[in-house]
Amino acid sequence: MSHERTTVRVDLGSRSYDIEIGSGLLSSLGVFVASRNTVHHAVIIADANVASFASRVEQSLLAVSARTTLLSVPPGEESKSIAVAERLWNELLEAQTDRKSLVIAVGGGVIGDLAGFVAATFARGLPFFQVPTTLLAHVDSSVGGKVAVNLPAAKNMVGVFWQPSGVLIDVDTLRTLPEREYRAGLAEVVKYGVILDEHFFGTLERHWEALLNRDPATLVDVIAHCCRLKAQVVSQDERETTGLRAVLNYGHTFGHAVESVAGYGEFLHGEAVAIGMTCAARLARILGRIDEATVHRQQQLLERLALPTALPAFKHQELIAAMRHDKKVEFGKLRFVLPSRIGHVELVDGVEVHQIEQALTGTGV
């Protein structure tokens, strides 16, 4: 496994950008930004958990003569709200932010989504850079330009597509990530194997211990591969119009329902996705798309990575009601991303409610 800086290009014509992945990159953020944008004023948005990373980012920007404004928001999903976005818009105004300013998001997926949404909407759109600091953000939310805030009843419901000007991923930021948060990010890593790459899934099965131990060389390779896979999908279906990008939502229809019914913050997103992928594989088995061995293979890898696979004792009607808010719903019909084998999934509609219930209970499998 290599332990070097790797660059992944997200090919979107005039909106193309680079994702740079490696160890010890935070201090070079200023140079990374300055080589892609004129930097006269940078607004850094971070949460309290990553204050030390944010200050290193600020130092690297000061070194390229940028004026900096550092704004902090409380950690957690609750910050992805219109109220917090409004507070940030006003703070940008006070900091004399104009259309020549840019926004730097330093933190996990919540910060990336929130800061990206603020960047996309303030002054009709400011350039922004992602400096993700969690595994979940490294492999998923920092790539692809989807930015949003939540409504109380529906996650990510108010948002836009707003591509970053660049993404800098320093795997050293994962050293201080709490164990639970780190493992939650591994759910999205497994997801890429199931939806797009059976060989990669096999690599994860062989190297799961190195992954759990946060081996830097393994991480650089795994994160770069996930970014490449996501970049391929995003470059072909940037705005989710063809249905191709929907494959990235594998496990998310069930997973978002679990998050919503439990109350945001009870489950980490990756934990809910792991449970959701388990339910989705069961549903695929019920529909005769995959065999029991495939269900077991996915579950075994998730459990080796210390991820939850058992559904909490929620009322099924509440979960199904929450699924009806899913963005893949069309004409009131629930649609699911389901595997036909490890490495390939499809968008499936016409699923009956009783089949969803069987998948939730694990009966009929």
LINNORGI-V703999 format. One record per helix or strand of 2 or more residues. SS is the DSSP state (helix for helix, strand for strand). FROM is the first residue (numbers start at 1). LEN is the number of residues. If there is no record, write none. Layout:
[[SS,FROM,LEN] [SS,FROM,LEN]]
This chain:
[[strand,6,5] [helix,13,3] [strand,17,6] [helix,26,9] [strand,41,7] [helix,48,15] [strand,67,7] [helix,77,3] [helix,82,13] [strand,102,6] [helix,109,16] [strand,127,6] [helix,135,7] [strand,146,6] [strand,154,8] [strand,166,5] [helix,171,6] [helix,179,18] [helix,198,9] [helix,208,5] [helix,216,21] [helix,245,5] [helix,252,11] [helix,269,18] [helix,292,13] [helix,316,8] [strand,336,6] [strand,344,5] [helix,353,9]]
